[in-house]
Amino acid sequence: MIKRKLGNSDLSITPIGIGSWAIGGGGWKFAWGSQDDNESISAIRRGLEKGINWIDTAAIYGMGHSEEMVAKALEGVSERPYVFTKCERRWHADGTIYPSLKAESVRKECEDSLRRLKVDAIDLYQVHWPEPEEEIEEGWTEMAKLQREGKVRWIGVSNFNVEQIKRAQKIAPVTSLQPPYSLLRRGIEAEILPYVRSQNIGVIVYSPMLSGMLTGKMTRERAANFQPDDWRRNNAEFQEPKLSRNLELAELLRKIGQRHGRTPGEVAIAWTLNNPAVTAAIAGVRRPDQVDGVAGALEFRLTAEEIAAIERFQSAQTASA
């Protein structure tokens, strides 16, 4: 299987990785609704069986629960995948979430993640959000210390803009950036992707299927009946007028995928991987069958004609909006 080197690191990663936001379960602000832990474990193991060699999680996902599920899924696994996680989003006992990049907070989060994940070192440790912005330098300095101490192997950022990346680079090299990127969220194309490519910073994009919108499984009925604690209930992409346009795009992806025996989700992921600045994409899963619906993107690539057809479709949608 083709693997790609992540930025300035020695990590050779598969084109897609397992995303574990949803397996954090319900009961917190950015939950995807309730989740069966056994399904979570089975989903991760199915991904490993398919050849995926990295998992992306974060301490905040389920307030530690996602990391614990990753650890359980990896128990007894002979060939351990790379494990990536994130810091900066903290929570109080009552569940309220707050940001912190104070040195002692970053270190505490790292130690807690090591414990929950049951690993000696985190393969890629990332700053989840550049907040509070005035603490970027303090937080990144501590990240570099953790790397020198061997608690983490490589350090990266998530959701940073170019100016914020440059601030971090003055302190220590940035191995990777994790930004949102999909057919429905292309803001990083103009400035961010060209910059990180010029700096040999790896890019692992999240939400390439826009949180399930482009999987081919989304319907108006499903969007109208999300669980009460599913954060997508309040997302404009899942409401009119955007919902109808997004479902039309998903149908186009279905038609393209049918020519190759691929799902709309695999087409959506393949589109992000077509950008030369993108190293890999995170595919969020919560059940084994969802892994089956995205694993083809490990090798499937779109033709130039198919890319052009998607671009024409989106241009026409924009013109008629």
Secondary structure as GFF3:
##gff-version 3
##sequence-region A 1 321
A	DSSP	beta_strand	4	5	.	.	.	ID=ss1
A	DSSP	beta_strand	12	13	.	.	.	ID=ss2
A	DSSP	beta_strand	16	19	.	.	.	ID=ss3
A	DSSP	three_ten_helix	22	24	.	.	.	ID=ss4
A	DSSP	alpha_helix	37	49	.	.	.	ID=ss5
A	DSSP	beta_strand	54	56	.	.	.	ID=ss6
A	DSSP	alpha_helix	65	74	.	.	.	ID=ss7
A	DSSP	beta_strand	82	87	.	.	.	ID=ss8
A	DSSP	beta_strand	89	91	.	.	.	ID=ss9
A	DSSP	beta_strand	97	99	.	.	.	ID=ss10
A	DSSP	alpha_helix	103	117	.	.	.	ID=ss11
A	DSSP	beta_strand	122	127	.	.	.	ID=ss12
A	DSSP	three_ten_helix	133	135	.	.	.	ID=ss13
A	DSSP	alpha_helix	136	149	.	.	.	ID=ss14
A	DSSP	beta_strand	152	158	.	.	.	ID=ss15
A	DSSP	alpha_helix	162	169	.	.	.	ID=ss16
A	DSSP	beta_strand	176	178	.	.	.	ID=ss17
A	DSSP	three_ten_helix	187	189	.	.	.	ID=ss18
A	DSSP	alpha_helix	192	198	.	.	.	ID=ss19
A	DSSP	beta_strand	202	205	.	.	.	ID=ss20
A	DSSP	alpha_helix	220	224	.	.	.	ID=ss21
A	DSSP	three_ten_helix	231	234	.	.	.	ID=ss22
A	DSSP	three_ten_helix	236	238	.	.	.	ID=ss23
A	DSSP	alpha_helix	242	258	.	.	.	ID=ss24
A	DSSP	alpha_helix	264	273	.	.	.	ID=ss25
A	DSSP	beta_strand	280	284	.	.	.	ID=ss26
A	DSSP	alpha_helix	288	292	.	.	.	ID=ss27
A	DSSP	three_ten_helix	295	298	.	.	.	ID=ss28
A	DSSP	alpha_helix	304	320	.	.	.	ID=ss29
###
